[in-house]
């Protein structure tokens, strides 16, 4: 996105919204909290799929906000904790959002294992604008190591290849990104990834592992790059996280959190079943914003050990406008 948060604050409508169709995943990746059943049971995180009625309520709320404030989200992402294609209502969700014309960038991220020619056609025709394919290794042995599942890499590749073919057949402009985590990849592996996926994607990315909120509770078993952010930039420390000021996440059950890496759901500010999205964004999130402005992040907060914000290239540094933030969020 080319929008700078500093230029548009305060935002009456979030710049980016994550809506989670499914917080269940068919992979158990060693670096992801969703794949750790023991960890999730310790924080009593529920599992499930978002039903269509709840989704429609969320979109109706968002539509009211857009009409009220004259602002639209720059991006709406239909994923968060799980694999979105496991929710059979995903094509209809995309269709509902597309008809409302609430954003120019409607996207999903998927591991591509549940991708079929049928659902590929459905989500493209429904109006999907962008899809990210998360590739976890380049052979079956590597997939087993990373995902704890016996995955056929050639099948994953064929699914991506078929999606590209269907996109072309439908004359669709959906933007396709294939991305792989740099987990024990050699230079030869990186070249192989590029050579394999670039013909069937608009972009092929090599990403680095990032941390999570409550990062001390979820060690990354494959290690974390200490010097590079998720997109390979050098880390630099930020004191104020921009997420509570620009991003909102609606979980599968309607709970709302200002953070897309709040895996433990400790930052939940309310539920859209009981409150409007407007109220949850413009009122209930303000205490967390103030805590970040003033540096009042206690050791019991999931923000305390989070290194996602400090090094993630997509998260803007807003430390320099601290005084202005105090005025905007008194």
C-alpha distance (Angstrom), angle and dihedral (degrees) to the residues before:
residue distance angle dihedral
X1 . . .
X2 3.79 . .
X3 3.82 95.3 .
X4 3.80 114.7 111.3
X5 3.79 114.3 -145.2
X6 3.80 91.9 -146.8
X7 3.80 89.2 62.0
X8 3.81 97.8 50.3
X9 3.82 106.4 37.8
X10 2.94 130.5 156.4
X11 3.77 95.1 50.7
X12 3.80 116.4 -162.7
X13 3.81 87.6 -173.7
X14 3.82 120.4 39.5
X15 3.78 115.9 -104.2
X16 3.81 90.5 -140.2
X17 3.80 127.2 24.9
X18 3.80 126.2 -168.7
X19 3.80 117.2 -161.0
X20 3.80 115.2 -174.7
X21 3.83 114.5 -143.7
X22 3.82 90.7 180.0
X23 3.78 133.5 11.3
X24 3.80 89.1 -171.2
X25 3.79 120.1 94.3
X26 3.79 132.8 -168.7
X27 3.82 90.1 -145.4
X28 3.81 126.0 70.3
X29 3.77 99.6 -155.8
X30 3.78 113.4 -168.6
X31 3.82 93.3 -132.9
X32 3.83 96.1 47.7
X33 3.82 126.0 83.2
X34 3.82 90.9 -145.9
X35 3.79 88.7 66.9
X36 3.80 93.8 53.8
X37 3.82 108.3 82.3
X38 3.81 93.2 179.0
X39 3.78 92.0 53.4
X40 3.81 92.8 47.6
X41 3.80 91.8 50.2
X42 3.80 89.4 53.9
X43 3.82 90.6 60.1
X44 3.83 94.2 35.6
X45 3.79 93.0 -122.9
X46 3.81 109.8 176.2
X47 3.80 124.6 -135.3
X48 3.76 128.8 -140.3
X49 3.78 152.4 101.2
X50 3.80 127.1 -83.6
X51 3.79 111.4 -112.5
X52 3.78 121.0 -133.4
X53 3.82 95.6 -115.5
X54 3.80 91.5 57.1
X55 3.79 90.7 46.7
X56 3.80 91.1 52.2
X57 3.82 90.1 50.6
X58 3.82 90.1 53.0
X59 3.80 92.2 49.4
X60 3.82 92.3 46.2
X61 3.81 89.3 52.2
X62 3.79 91.1 48.9
X63 3.81 91.0 47.8
X64 3.82 89.7 54.9
X65 3.82 90.5 50.6
X66 3.81 92.5 50.1
X67 3.81 91.0 50.6
X68 3.81 93.0 44.1
X69 3.80 98.3 48.6
X70 3.80 102.3 24.7
X71 3.81 91.7 -127.1
X72 3.81 129.3 119.5
X73 3.81 128.7 -160.4
X74 3.80 111.5 -104.8
X75 3.81 88.9 -142.7
X76 3.80 138.4 17.1
X77 3.79 115.4 -168.0
X78 3.79 120.4 -164.7
X79 3.79 97.4 -152.9
X80 3.78 140.3 65.0
X81 3.81 122.7 140.4
X82 3.80 102.6 9.4
X83 3.80 148.8 21.4
X84 3.83 108.5 -63.1
X85 3.81 95.7 -158.5
X86 3.82 89.6 66.3
X87 3.81 87.4 72.8
X88 3.80 105.5 82.0
X89 3.82 89.9 -156.3
X90 3.81 93.0 63.6
X91 3.84 95.5 104.2
X92 3.81 90.7 51.1
X93 3.82 90.6 47.5
X94 3.79 89.8 53.7
X95 3.81 90.0 47.0
X96 3.82 92.7 51.3
X97 3.79 91.9 49.9
X98 3.77 93.8 44.9
X99 3.81 92.6 52.4
X100 3.83 90.7 52.7
X101 3.82 90.4 53.6
X102 3.79 92.0 -144.9
X103 3.81 97.5 150.3
X104 3.78 142.5 14.0
X105 3.81 93.0 -136.9
X106 3.80 116.0 55.0
X107 3.77 109.9 168.6
X108 3.79 147.9 164.5
X109 3.79 135.0 -162.2
X110 3.81 117.2 -145.4
X111 3.80 139.4 171.3
X112 3.84 86.9 -133.6
X113 3.81 93.8 -132.7
X114 3.82 92.9 114.4
X115 3.79 93.5 41.3
X116 3.80 113.5 121.6
X117 3.81 132.7 172.0
X118 3.81 87.5 -107.1
X119 3.80 98.7 53.6
X120 3.81 90.8 37.0
X121 3.79 88.7 59.2
X122 3.79 92.3 44.7
X123 3.81 97.3 51.8
X124 3.80 92.6 44.2
X125 3.81 92.3 49.9
X126 3.82 90.3 45.1
X127 3.80 89.6 63.9
X128 3.80 107.7 -96.8
X129 3.81 110.2 172.2
X130 3.80 101.8 -169.1
X131 3.80 138.3 14.4
X132 3.80 128.9 -170.7
X133 3.79 119.2 -158.3
X134 3.79 112.0 -153.7
X135 3.79 108.3 -148.9
X136 3.80 113.7 -168.1
X137 3.78 103.1 -172.5
X138 3.79 142.8 -16.5
X139 3.80 101.4 -113.6
X140 3.81 140.3 31.5
X141 3.82 94.1 -100.4
X142 3.78 91.9 53.2
X143 3.80 91.9 48.5
X144 3.81 90.4 52.4
X145 3.80 90.3 51.4
X146 3.80 94.6 49.7
X147 3.81 103.7 33.1
X148 3.82 102.2 29.0
X149 3.80 86.8 -130.4
X150 3.78 134.1 105.4
X151 3.79 98.4 -113.9
X152 3.78 125.9 174.6
X153 3.80 105.1 -134.0
X154 3.79 92.4 -162.5
X155 3.82 89.1 56.4
X156 3.82 90.9 52.0
X157 3.79 89.6 50.3
X158 3.81 92.4 47.9
X159 3.82 89.9 51.7
X160 3.81 90.7 53.9
X161 3.80 91.5 44.2
X162 3.82 91.4 50.4
X163 3.80 91.7 49.1
X164 3.82 89.6 54.6
X165 3.79 90.3 48.6
X166 3.82 92.2 50.7
X167 3.80 90.8 46.2
X168 3.80 89.6 56.0
X169 3.80 93.0 44.9
X170 3.81 90.7 52.8
X171 3.80 91.6 44.4
X172 3.80 88.0 -126.3
X173 3.80 124.8 167.9
X174 3.81 94.5 -150.8
X175 3.82 106.8 143.9
X176 3.80 113.3 -125.1
X177 3.80 123.4 -154.5
X178 3.80 123.9 -178.3
X179 3.79 112.4 -163.8
X180 3.77 132.5 -179.5
X181 3.79 130.7 -168.5
X182 3.77 114.6 -120.8
X183 3.80 93.6 -122.3
X184 3.80 108.7 155.1
X185 3.80 90.6 -33.7
X186 3.78 118.7 159.8
X187 3.80 122.9 -147.8
X188 3.78 87.0 -102.5
X189 3.82 89.6 54.1
X190 3.78 91.0 51.6
X191 3.79 91.4 50.9
X192 3.81 90.6 47.4
X193 3.82 90.8 51.5
X194 3.79 91.8 50.9
X195 3.79 93.4 45.5
X196 3.81 92.1 47.5
X197 3.80 101.3 45.0
X198 3.81 106.5 27.4
X199 3.84 93.0 78.8
X200 3.83 88.9 57.5
X201 3.80 101.6 40.6
X202 3.78 139.2 54.1
X203 3.79 88.0 -132.6
X204 3.82 136.6 14.7
X205 3.82 115.3 -158.4
X206 3.78 133.9 -171.0
X207 3.80 108.7 -151.1
X208 3.78 133.8 -171.1
X209 3.79 128.2 -132.5
X210 3.79 116.1 -94.5
X211 3.78 132.2 -163.1
X212 3.79 128.8 -114.1
X213 3.75 138.1 -133.9
X214 3.81 107.8 -80.4
X215 3.78 84.8 26.4
X216 3.79 92.5 169.2
X217 3.81 88.7 64.2
X218 3.78 94.3 52.8
X219 3.78 112.8 45.3
X220 3.76 112.6 -166.1
X221 3.77 100.9 -118.7
X222 3.78 93.0 -157.2
X223 3.76 92.1 49.9
X224 3.79 130.5 -108.2
X225 3.77 126.5 -106.7
X226 3.80 103.7 -111.0
X227 3.78 95.8 -164.5
X228 3.80 105.5 41.6
X229 3.79 135.3 57.1
X230 3.80 122.4 -133.0
X231 3.82 91.1 -81.0
X232 3.79 94.4 42.6
X233 3.81 99.9 -98.9
X234 3.80 120.7 136.8
X235 3.80 114.5 -91.1
X236 3.76 117.5 -109.1
X237 3.76 125.8 177.8
X238 3.78 121.4 -110.1
X239 3.78 122.0 -172.0
X240 3.80 97.4 -162.5
X241 3.79 119.7 53.0
X242 3.79 112.2 -141.4
X243 3.81 94.8 -152.9
X244 3.84 98.2 88.7
X245 3.81 88.6 51.0
X246 3.80 97.9 47.9
X247 3.81 113.1 15.2
X248 3.78 136.3 60.7
X249 3.79 129.7 -174.7
X250 3.80 127.1 -158.8
X251 3.79 112.3 -161.5
X252 3.80 124.9 -143.7
X253 3.82 92.5 -94.3
X254 3.81 96.2 46.7
X255 3.80 97.3 -96.3
X256 3.79 111.9 141.7
X257 3.81 126.1 -143.7
X258 3.83 129.7 173.1
X259 3.81 91.7 -136.7
X260 3.80 130.5 72.7
X261 3.83 92.8 -158.2
X262 3.82 95.0 48.9
X263 3.81 91.0 120.6
X264 3.82 93.9 164.2
X265 3.84 91.6 50.3
X266 3.81 91.0 -132.7
X267 3.81 91.9 136.8
X268 3.81 95.6 59.1
X269 3.83 109.3 140.8
X270 3.81 98.2 -172.8
X271 3.78 144.6 -51.1
X272 3.79 126.8 -81.0
X273 3.81 89.4 -140.3
X274 3.80 89.1 68.8
X275 3.80 103.3 27.3
X276 3.77 135.7 34.2
X277 3.78 120.6 -101.1
X278 3.81 86.8 -122.4
X279 3.80 92.2 58.4
X280 3.79 93.7 44.3
X281 3.81 92.0 51.8
X282 3.80 102.3 37.4
X283 3.82 99.6 37.0
X284 3.79 115.6 12.8
X285 3.81 95.2 50.0
X286 3.82 95.2 52.6
X287 3.86 96.8 88.1
X288 3.82 91.2 59.0
X289 3.81 90.6 47.1
X290 3.80 90.5 53.1
X291 3.80 91.4 48.3
X292 3.81 90.3 55.2
X293 3.80 93.0 46.2
X294 3.80 92.4 52.1
X295 3.80 96.6 36.5
X296 3.80 92.6 -116.8
X297 3.79 96.4 147.3
X298 3.79 107.8 141.1
X299 3.78 125.2 -153.0
X300 3.81 90.4 -106.6
X301 3.80 91.5 59.0
X302 3.82 118.2 98.4
X303 3.82 86.0 -134.3
X304 3.81 91.9 64.2
X305 3.82 98.6 80.6
X306 3.79 97.7 22.1
X307 3.79 114.0 128.7
X308 3.80 96.0 175.9
X309 3.79 93.9 90.2
X310 3.80 97.0 43.3
X311 3.77 95.8 58.8
X312 3.78 109.4 19.0
X313 3.78 110.6 118.1
X314 3.81 93.1 -147.3
X315 3.80 93.4 57.6
X316 3.77 112.6 84.9
X317 3.80 122.2 -133.3
X318 3.81 107.0 -117.5
X319 3.82 98.1 166.5
X320 3.81 90.7 108.7
X321 3.83 93.0 63.0
X322 3.80 96.2 51.8
X323 3.83 93.7 124.4
X324 3.79 91.2 49.7
X325 3.80 90.4 48.9
X326 3.81 89.0 55.2
X327 3.80 88.9 56.5
X328 3.81 93.9 45.6
X329 3.81 94.4 47.7
X330 3.84 105.8 33.0
